[in-house]
Amino acid sequence: MNKIILFIGLMISSFSMAQDKTDSVTKVTDTINKPWKLSSLYGANGTQSAFINWNAGGRNNISLSGYVSASADYEQNRWKWDNDLSV
């Protein structure tokens, strides 16, 4: 009896994990035919320094810096166009 229940449970779980083949094929072909490739990288850094009861002096600091790098590249047939932005 336990083996039958285990077998039925495995059969049901195998059907529930199936994937549709048409979705994966269309996603791959959609990405191949696009002439534009977009990418970006960005970040932010922050620091803080605090001096309390500092005998020799000193200043409290707060600093924030950011970075952005983006590109848009076009390539189709004999045409190629590259755009880059870095700040």
MOPAC internal coordinates of N, CA, C and O (Angstrom, degrees):
PM7 1SCF
backbone

  N    0.0000 0     0.00 0     0.00 0    0    0    0
  C    1.4528 1     0.00 0     0.00 0    1    0    0
  C    1.5353 1   110.52 1     0.00 0    2    1    0
  O    1.2310 1   120.68 1   137.09 1    3    2    1
  N    1.3523 1   116.31 1   -42.91 1    3    2    1
  C    1.4630 1   119.46 1   179.85 1    5    3    2
  C    1.5276 1   111.29 1   -65.98 1    6    5    3
  O    1.2310 1   120.31 1   145.32 1    7    6    5
  N    1.3365 1   117.01 1   -34.68 1    7    6    5
  C    1.4570 1   120.02 1   179.09 1    9    7    6
  C    1.5232 1   111.22 1   -67.46 1   10    9    7
  O    1.2310 1   120.12 1   143.95 1   11   10    9
  N    1.3075 1   117.38 1   -36.05 1   11   10    9
  C    1.4693 1   121.29 1   179.15 1   13   11   10
  C    1.5232 1   110.02 1   -67.42 1   14   13   11
  O    1.2310 1   120.20 1   136.82 1   15   14   13
  N    1.3190 1   117.22 1   -43.18 1   15   14   13
  C    1.4693 1   121.15 1   179.19 1   17   15   14
  C    1.5331 1   109.89 1   -65.25 1   18   17   15
  O    1.2310 1   120.27 1   139.07 1   19   18   17
  N    1.3256 1   117.09 1   -40.93 1   19   18   17
  C    1.4573 1   120.99 1   177.53 1   21   19   18
  C    1.5319 1   110.84 1   -63.35 1   22   21   19
  O    1.2310 1   119.86 1   136.50 1   23   22   21
  N    1.3180 1   117.87 1   -43.50 1   23   22   21
  C    1.4598 1   122.23 1   179.02 1   25   23   22
  C    1.5223 1   111.26 1   -62.83 1   26   25   23
  O    1.2310 1   120.00 1   135.98 1   27   26   25
  N    1.3236 1   117.60 1   -44.02 1   27   26   25
  C    1.4694 1   121.62 1   179.35 1   29   27   26
  C    1.5320 1   109.86 1   -65.07 1   30   29   27
  O    1.2310 1   120.40 1   139.22 1   31   30   29
  N    1.3205 1   116.85 1   -40.78 1   31   30   29
  C    1.4694 1   120.42 1   178.34 1   33   31   30
  C    1.5161 1   112.19 1   -63.13 1   34   33   31
  O    1.2310 1   119.94 1   138.89 1   35   34   33
  N    1.3308 1   117.73 1   -41.11 1   35   34   33
  C    1.4677 1   120.89 1   177.52 1   37   35   34
  C    1.5197 1   112.00 1   -66.63 1   38   37   35
  O    1.2310 1   120.12 1   141.37 1   39   38   37
  N    1.3110 1   117.38 1   -38.63 1   39   38   37
  C    1.4642 1   120.67 1   178.36 1   41   39   38
  C    1.5268 1   111.30 1   -65.45 1   42   41   39
  O    1.2310 1   119.89 1   138.12 1   43   42   41
  N    1.3122 1   117.82 1   -41.88 1   43   42   41
  C    1.4688 1   121.27 1   179.37 1   45   43   42
  C    1.5261 1   110.09 1   -66.00 1   46   45   43
  O    1.2310 1   119.90 1   137.81 1   47   46   45
  N    1.3401 1   117.79 1   -42.19 1   47   46   45
  C    1.4583 1   119.63 1  -179.24 1   49   47   46
  C    1.5237 1   112.20 1   -68.75 1   50   49   47
  O    1.2310 1   119.62 1   149.50 1   51   50   49
  N    1.3232 1   118.33 1   -30.50 1   51   50   49
  C    1.4681 1   119.82 1   178.58 1   53   51   50
  C    1.5277 1   111.20 1   -69.69 1   54   53   51
  O    1.2310 1   119.65 1   146.43 1   55   54   53
  N    1.3170 1   118.27 1   -33.57 1   55   54   53
  C    1.4533 1   120.54 1   177.74 1   57   55   54
  C    1.5273 1   111.59 1   -74.76 1   58   57   55
  O    1.2310 1   119.50 1   150.27 1   59   58   57
  N    1.3088 1   118.56 1   -29.73 1   59   58   57
  C    1.4560 1   120.53 1  -177.64 1   61   59   58
  C    1.5232 1   112.55 1   -76.43 1   62   61   59
  O    1.2310 1   118.76 1   164.84 1   63   62   61
  N    1.3318 1   119.96 1   -15.16 1   63   62   61
  C    1.4588 1   122.57 1  -179.37 1   65   63   62
  C    1.5283 1   112.91 1  -100.16 1   66   65   63
  O    1.2310 1   119.23 1  -172.79 1   67   66   65
  N    1.2918 1   119.07 1     7.21 1   67   66   65
  C    1.4628 1   121.81 1  -177.99 1   69   67   66
  C    1.5201 1   109.92 1   -71.87 1   70   69   67
  O    1.2310 1   120.70 1   -29.59 1   71   70   69
  N    1.3488 1   116.27 1   150.41 1   71   70   69
  C    1.4534 1   122.23 1   179.12 1   73   71   70
  C    1.5151 1   109.42 1  -118.67 1   74   73   71
  O    1.2310 1   121.46 1   -29.77 1   75   74   73
  N    1.3109 1   114.81 1   150.23 1   75   74   73
  C    1.4495 1   120.82 1   177.45 1   77   75   74
  C    1.5225 1   109.06 1   -81.69 1   78   77   75
  O    1.2310 1   119.52 1   -54.65 1   79   78   77
  N    1.3265 1   118.53 1   125.35 1   79   78   77
  C    1.4581 1   122.51 1  -175.60 1   81   79   78
  C    1.5274 1   112.26 1   -71.29 1   82   81   79
  O    1.2310 1   119.03 1   150.58 1   83   82   81
  N    1.3023 1   119.46 1   -29.42 1   83   82   81
  C    1.4569 1   120.58 1  -176.58 1   85   83   82
  C    1.5224 1   112.02 1   -68.40 1   86   85   83
  O    1.2310 1   119.20 1   147.27 1   87   86   85
  N    1.3307 1   119.14 1   -32.73 1   87   86   85
  C    1.4626 1   121.08 1   179.83 1   89   87   86
  C    1.5244 1   111.27 1   -64.80 1   90   89   87
  O    1.2310 1   119.93 1   134.70 1   91   90   89
  N    1.3216 1   117.74 1   -45.30 1   91   90   89
  C    1.4579 1   120.08 1  -177.76 1   93   91   90
  C    1.5218 1   111.66 1   -68.40 1   94   93   91
  O    1.2310 1   119.74 1   146.58 1   95   94   93
  N    1.3228 1   118.09 1   -33.42 1   95   94   93
  C    1.4621 1   120.95 1   179.84 1   97   95   94
  C    1.5218 1   110.25 1   -70.12 1   98   97   95
  O    1.2310 1   119.30 1   137.62 1   99   98   97
  N    1.3265 1   118.95 1   -42.38 1   99   98   97
  C    1.4552 1   120.45 1  -178.84 1  101   99   98
  C    1.5207 1   111.30 1   -69.43 1  102  101   99
  O    1.2310 1   119.14 1   146.38 1  103  102  101
  N    1.3183 1   119.25 1   -33.62 1  103  102  101
  C    1.4543 1   120.90 1   178.52 1  105  103  102
  C    1.5247 1   110.49 1   -65.56 1  106  105  103
  O    1.2310 1   119.68 1   139.72 1  107  106  105
  N    1.2993 1   118.21 1   -40.28 1  107  106  105
  C    1.4615 1   121.08 1   179.86 1  109  107  106
  C    1.5190 1   110.51 1   -67.97 1  110  109  107
  O    1.2310 1   119.32 1   136.33 1  111  110  109
  N    1.3085 1   118.90 1   -43.67 1  111  110  109
  C    1.4562 1   120.82 1  -178.94 1  113  111  110
  C    1.5217 1   111.43 1   -69.55 1  114  113  111
  O    1.2310 1   119.29 1   149.18 1  115  114  113
  N    1.3326 1   118.95 1   -30.82 1  115  114  113
  C    1.4568 1   120.97 1   177.87 1  117  115  114
  C    1.5229 1   111.35 1   -65.87 1  118  117  115
  O    1.2310 1   119.96 1   140.56 1  119  118  117
  N    1.3272 1   117.69 1   -39.44 1  119  118  117
  C    1.4569 1   119.87 1  -179.04 1  121  119  118
  C    1.5220 1   112.20 1   -74.55 1  122  121  119
  O    1.2310 1   119.56 1   154.03 1  123  122  121
  N    1.3154 1   118.45 1   -25.97 1  123  122  121
  C    1.4654 1   120.95 1  -179.42 1  125  123  122
  C    1.5271 1   110.43 1   -73.93 1  126  125  123
  O    1.2310 1   119.18 1   141.61 1  127  126  125
  N    1.3231 1   119.17 1   -38.39 1  127  126  125
  C    1.4558 1   122.63 1  -173.18 1  129  127  126
  C    1.5195 1   114.25 1   -82.85 1  130  129  127
  O    1.2310 1   118.73 1   174.81 1  131  130  129
  N    1.3180 1   120.03 1    -5.19 1  131  130  129
  C    1.4588 1   121.24 1  -178.71 1  133  131  130
  C    1.5277 1   109.79 1   -82.18 1  134  133  131
  O    1.2310 1   120.07 1   -53.21 1  135  134  133
  N    1.3353 1   117.47 1   126.79 1  135  134  133
  C    1.4648 1   119.34 1  -178.38 1  137  135  134
  C    1.5333 1   113.26 1   -79.69 1  138  137  135
  O    1.2310 1   119.18 1   158.05 1  139  138  137
  N    1.3243 1   119.18 1   -21.95 1  139  138  137
  C    1.4685 1   122.21 1  -178.45 1  141  139  138
  C    1.5189 1   110.74 1   -92.78 1  142  141  139
  O    1.2310 1   120.67 1   -44.83 1  143  142  141
  N    1.3225 1   116.33 1   135.17 1  143  142  141
  C    1.4598 1   122.70 1   173.07 1  145  143  142
  C    1.5241 1   107.61 1  -121.37 1  146  145  143
  O    1.2310 1   120.63 1   -63.36 1  147  146  145
  N    1.3217 1   116.41 1   116.64 1  147  146  145
  C    1.4575 1   122.08 1  -177.57 1  149  147  146
  C    1.5229 1   109.79 1  -109.23 1  150  149  147
  O    1.2310 1   120.74 1   -40.20 1  151  150  149
  N    1.3347 1   116.18 1   139.80 1  151  150  149
  C    1.4561 1   120.22 1   175.65 1  153  151  150
  C    1.5192 1   109.00 1  -149.73 1  154  153  151
  O    1.2310 1   120.97 1   -27.05 1  155  154  153
  N    1.3352 1   115.74 1   152.95 1  155  154  153
  C    1.4586 1   120.30 1   178.62 1  157  155  154
  C    1.5205 1   109.78 1  -152.42 1  158  157  155
  O    1.2310 1   121.87 1   -27.58 1  159  158  157
  N    1.3218 1   114.03 1   152.42 1  159  158  157
  C    1.4557 1   122.56 1   177.70 1  161  159  158
  C    1.5145 1   106.81 1  -141.56 1  162  161  159
  O    1.2310 1   120.31 1   -50.21 1  163  162  161
  N    1.3350 1   117.01 1   129.79 1  163  162  161
  C    1.4521 1   120.00 1  -178.11 1  165  163  162
  C    1.5217 1   109.78 1  -147.53 1  166  165  163
  O    1.2310 1   120.95 1   -22.06 1  167  166  165
  N    1.3199 1   115.80 1   157.94 1  167  166  165
  C    1.4543 1   120.04 1  -179.78 1  169  167  166
  C    1.5210 1   110.79 1  -167.33 1  170  169  167
  O    1.2310 1   121.08 1   -13.34 1  171  170  169
  N    1.3227 1   115.53 1   166.66 1  171  170  169
  C    1.4599 1   122.57 1   178.43 1  173  171  170
  C    1.5204 1   108.79 1  -141.75 1  174  173  171
  O    1.2310 1   120.81 1   -39.90 1  175  174  173
  N    1.3239 1   116.06 1   140.10 1  175  174  173
  C    1.4659 1   122.46 1   178.14 1  177  175  174
  C    1.5177 1   108.69 1  -126.61 1  178  177  175
  O    1.2310 1   120.73 1   -37.03 1  179  178  177
  N    1.3036 1   116.21 1   142.97 1  179  178  177
  C    1.4545 1   120.85 1   177.87 1  181  179  178
  C    1.5192 1   111.24 1  -138.39 1  182  181  179
  O    1.2310 1   120.84 1   -34.82 1  183  182  181
  N    1.3407 1   116.00 1   145.18 1  183  182  181
  C    1.4600 1   121.70 1   177.33 1  185  183  182
  C    1.5236 1   109.67 1  -137.09 1  186  185  183
  O    1.2310 1   121.22 1   -22.51 1  187  186  185
  N    1.3296 1   115.28 1   157.49 1  187  186  185
  C    1.4532 1   121.46 1   177.42 1  189  187  186
  C    1.5181 1   108.45 1  -146.05 1  190  189  187
  O    1.2310 1   120.70 1   -43.32 1  191  190  189
  N    1.3356 1   116.27 1   136.68 1  191  190  189
  C    1.4661 1   122.44 1   175.22 1  193  191  190
  C    1.5182 1   107.92 1  -128.88 1  194  193  191
  O    1.2310 1   120.19 1   -50.84 1  195  194  193
  N    1.3103 1   117.24 1   129.16 1  195  194  193
  C    1.4629 1   121.40 1   179.86 1  197  195  194
  C    1.5282 1   109.02 1  -129.59 1  198  197  195
  O    1.2310 1   120.66 1   -49.76 1  199  198  197
  N    1.3414 1   116.35 1   130.24 1  199  198  197
  C    1.4605 1   122.60 1   178.19 1  201  199  198
  C    1.5206 1   108.65 1  -115.31 1  202  201  199
  O    1.2310 1   120.46 1   -59.33 1  203  202  201
  N    1.3222 1   116.73 1   120.67 1  203  202  201
  C    1.4642 1   122.12 1   179.43 1  205  203  202
  C    1.5205 1   107.69 1  -117.22 1  206  205  203
  O    1.2310 1   120.67 1   -48.86 1  207  206  205
  N    1.3447 1   116.32 1   131.14 1  207  206  205
  C    1.4657 1   123.52 1  -178.62 1  209  207  206
  C    1.5253 1   111.14 1    54.35 1  210  209  207
  O    1.2310 1   120.25 1  -132.72 1  211  210  209
  N    1.2984 1   117.13 1    47.28 1  211  210  209
  C    1.4568 1   123.10 1  -179.54 1  213  211  210
  C    1.5298 1   107.46 1   -88.09 1  214  213  211
  O    1.2310 1   119.86 1   -63.96 1  215  214  213
  N    1.3203 1   117.87 1   116.04 1  215  214  213
  C    1.4635 1   121.71 1  -175.65 1  217  215  214
  C    1.5237 1   112.60 1   -70.02 1  218  217  215
  O    1.2310 1   119.81 1   140.84 1  219  218  217
  N    1.3029 1   117.96 1   -39.16 1  219  218  217
  C    1.4617 1   120.92 1  -176.07 1  221  219  218
  C    1.5268 1   112.51 1   -84.43 1  222  221  219
  O    1.2310 1   119.44 1  -179.28 1  223  222  221
  N    1.2773 1   118.67 1     0.72 1  223  222  221
  C    1.4573 1   121.85 1  -179.09 1  225  223  222
  C    1.5191 1   110.78 1   100.77 1  226  225  223
  O    1.2310 1   119.99 1    15.43 1  227  226  225
  N    1.2862 1   117.63 1  -164.57 1  227  226  225
  C    1.4520 1   122.46 1  -179.02 1  229  227  226
  C    1.5151 1   110.38 1   133.34 1  230  229  227
  O    1.2310 1   120.49 1   -14.85 1  231  230  229
  N    1.2876 1   116.68 1   165.15 1  231  230  229
  C    1.4620 1   121.74 1  -178.83 1  233  231  230
  C    1.5196 1   109.18 1  -128.32 1  234  233  231
  O    1.2310 1   121.21 1   -32.67 1  235  234  233
  N    1.3206 1   115.29 1   147.33 1  235  234  233
  C    1.4591 1   120.84 1   173.08 1  237  235  234
  C    1.5312 1   108.46 1   -82.67 1  238  237  235
  O    1.2310 1   120.46 1   -43.10 1  239  238  237
  N    1.3289 1   116.73 1   136.90 1  239  238  237
  C    1.4644 1   121.32 1  -176.26 1  241  239  238
  C    1.5208 1   110.93 1  -127.23 1  242  241  239
  O    1.2310 1   121.60 1   -36.69 1  243  242  241
  N    1.3129 1   114.55 1   143.31 1  243  242  241
  C    1.4647 1   122.11 1   168.24 1  245  243  242
  C    1.5307 1   105.86 1  -133.26 1  246  245  243
  O    1.2310 1   120.44 1   -51.07 1  247  246  245
  N    1.3166 1   116.77 1   128.93 1  247  246  245
  C    1.4636 1   121.28 1  -176.93 1  249  247  246
  C    1.5215 1   109.61 1  -133.44 1  250  249  247
  O    1.2310 1   120.77 1   -38.39 1  251  250  249
  N    1.3293 1   116.13 1   141.61 1  251  250  249
  C    1.4552 1   122.72 1   176.87 1  253  251  250
  C    1.5289 1   108.15 1  -138.60 1  254  253  251
  O    1.2310 1   120.39 1   -51.41 1  255  254  253
  N    1.3082 1   116.87 1   128.59 1  255  254  253
  C    1.4701 1   120.66 1   177.47 1  257  255  254
  C    1.5188 1   109.21 1  -132.58 1  258  257  255
  O    1.2310 1   120.99 1   -28.76 1  259  258  257
  N    1.3148 1   115.72 1   151.24 1  259  258  257
  C    1.4581 1   121.06 1  -178.34 1  261  259  258
  C    1.5120 1   111.33 1  -133.34 1  262  261  259
  O    1.2310 1   120.86 1   -18.51 1  263  262  261
  N    1.3271 1   115.95 1   161.49 1  263  262  261
  C    1.4573 1   122.87 1  -178.10 1  265  263  262
  C    1.5223 1   108.95 1  -143.34 1  266  265  263
  O    1.2310 1   120.92 1   -46.78 1  267  266  265
  N    1.3248 1   115.85 1   133.22 1  267  266  265
  C    1.4632 1   121.45 1   176.83 1  269  267  266
  C    1.5318 1   108.13 1  -135.64 1  270  269  267
  O    1.2310 1   120.94 1   -48.81 1  271  270  269
  N    1.3147 1   115.80 1   131.19 1  271  270  269
  C    1.4576 1   121.78 1   174.54 1  273  271  270
  C    1.5257 1   107.32 1  -137.96 1  274  273  271
  O    1.2310 1   120.64 1   -56.67 1  275  274  273
  N    1.3220 1   116.38 1   123.33 1  275  274  273
  C    1.4674 1   120.63 1  -177.50 1  277  275  274
  C    1.5229 1   109.12 1  -136.88 1  278  277  275
  O    1.2310 1   121.32 1   -27.36 1  279  278  277
  N    1.3262 1   115.08 1   152.64 1  279  278  277
  C    1.4630 1   119.76 1   176.86 1  281  279  278
  C    1.5219 1   109.69 1  -145.86 1  282  281  279
  O    1.2310 1   121.57 1   -31.96 1  283  282  281
  N    1.3267 1   114.60 1   148.04 1  283  282  281
  C    1.4588 1   122.82 1   174.99 1  285  283  282
  C    1.5221 1   106.81 1  -135.01 1  286  285  283
  O    1.2310 1   120.47 1   -64.70 1  287  286  285
  N    1.3113 1   116.71 1   115.30 1  287  286  285
  C    1.4565 1   121.91 1  -176.32 1  289  287  286
  C    1.5223 1   109.70 1  -117.32 1  290  289  287
  O    1.2310 1   121.38 1   -45.98 1  291  290  289
  N    1.3255 1   114.96 1   134.02 1  291  290  289
  C    1.4614 1   121.75 1   179.68 1  293  291  290
  C    1.5252 1   108.21 1  -116.75 1  294  293  291
  O    1.2310 1   120.89 1   -49.42 1  295  294  293
  N    1.3184 1   115.90 1   130.58 1  295  294  293
  C    1.4597 1   119.89 1   176.83 1  297  295  294
  C    1.5240 1   109.03 1  -148.96 1  298  297  295
  O    1.2310 1   121.26 1   -61.93 1  299  298  297
  N    1.3269 1   115.19 1   118.07 1  299  298  297
  C    1.4564 1   120.68 1   177.43 1  301  299  298
  C    1.5318 1   108.12 1  -155.70 1  302  301  299
  O    1.2310 1   121.05 1   -48.15 1  303  302  301
  N    1.3111 1   115.60 1   131.85 1  303  302  301
  C    1.4578 1   122.88 1  -176.93 1  305  303  302
  C    1.5277 1   110.24 1    55.36 1  306  305  303
  O    1.2310 1   119.81 1    61.80 1  307  306  305
  N    1.3362 1   117.97 1  -118.20 1  307  306  305
  C    1.4535 1   120.93 1  -179.63 1  309  307  306
  C    1.5182 1   112.53 1   -98.73 1  310  309  307
  O    1.2310 1   119.19 1  -176.89 1  311  310  309
  N    1.3176 1   119.16 1     3.11 1  311  310  309
  C    1.4592 1   122.47 1  -175.49 1  313  311  310
  C    1.5162 1   110.60 1   -99.63 1  314  313  311
  O    1.2310 1   121.40 1   -42.06 1  315  314  313
  N    1.3295 1   114.93 1   137.94 1  315  314  313
  C    1.4678 1   120.56 1   176.78 1  317  315  314
  C    1.5264 1   108.54 1  -143.53 1  318  317  315
  O    1.2310 1   120.78 1   -49.49 1  319  318  317
  N    1.3433 1   116.11 1   130.51 1  319  318  317
  C    1.4553 1   121.63 1  -177.73 1  321  319  318
  C    1.5239 1   107.07 1  -138.21 1  322  321  319
  O    1.2310 1   120.09 1   -54.10 1  323  322  321
  N    1.3439 1   117.43 1   125.90 1  323  322  321
  C    1.4625 1   122.50 1  -179.66 1  325  323  322
  C    1.5287 1   109.61 1  -116.97 1  326  325  323
  O    1.2310 1   120.59 1   -49.06 1  327  326  325
  N    1.3361 1   116.48 1   130.94 1  327  326  325
  C    1.4604 1   122.81 1   176.70 1  329  327  326
  C    1.5187 1   108.23 1  -124.02 1  330  329  327
  O    1.2310 1   120.28 1   -47.12 1  331  330  329
  N    1.3322 1   117.06 1   132.88 1  331  330  329
  C    1.4704 1   122.44 1   178.10 1  333  331  330
  C    1.5180 1   109.61 1  -132.27 1  334  333  331
  O    1.2310 1   121.13 1   -36.45 1  335  334  333
  N    1.3339 1   115.44 1   143.55 1  335  334  333
  C    1.4621 1   122.38 1   176.14 1  337  335  334
  C    1.5148 1   107.88 1  -136.81 1  338  337  335
  O    1.2310 1   120.54 1   -54.37 1  339  338  337
  N    1.3278 1   116.57 1   125.63 1  339  338  337
  C    1.4565 1   121.95 1   176.61 1  341  339  338
  C    1.5283 1   108.46 1  -132.90 1  342  341  339
  O    1.2310 1   120.91 1   -54.35 1  343  342  341
  N    1.3320 1   115.87 1   125.65 1  343  342  341
  C    1.4632 1   121.62 1   178.76 1  345  343  342
  C    1.4957 1   109.00 1  -129.41 1  346  345  343
  O    1.2310 1   120.10 1   180.00 1  347  346  345

